[in-house]
Amino acid sequence: MTAPRWSRLPAGWAAEMSDEYEWIPLRLPPEVTRLSASIRLSIEAEYRGWELTRVRLYTDGSRRVLLRRKKSRLESRRPDQPEL
């Protein structure tokens, strides 16, 4: 992980990120209601395996969200090594 890639995250968020997971930071605009955000994130969790790690609500009504999911074995496996 490189620092510039995660430099746009709120303070302290990048420190807890490990290489065992895939990470996606999202910004939800103020127009997105709490209910709508909840439904969207539930769909991501149900069908794509993402889990909610952090949420930060700002005074303008926007939200910063950090999602993660375990990396699959196929992605972490080296292409030149056979699977056991």
Secondary structure, DSSP 8 states (H G I E B T S, - for coil): --HHHHTTS-TTTGGG--TTEEEEEEEE-TTS-HHHHHHHHHHHHHHH--EEEEEEE-TTS-EEEEEEEE--HHHHS-TTS---
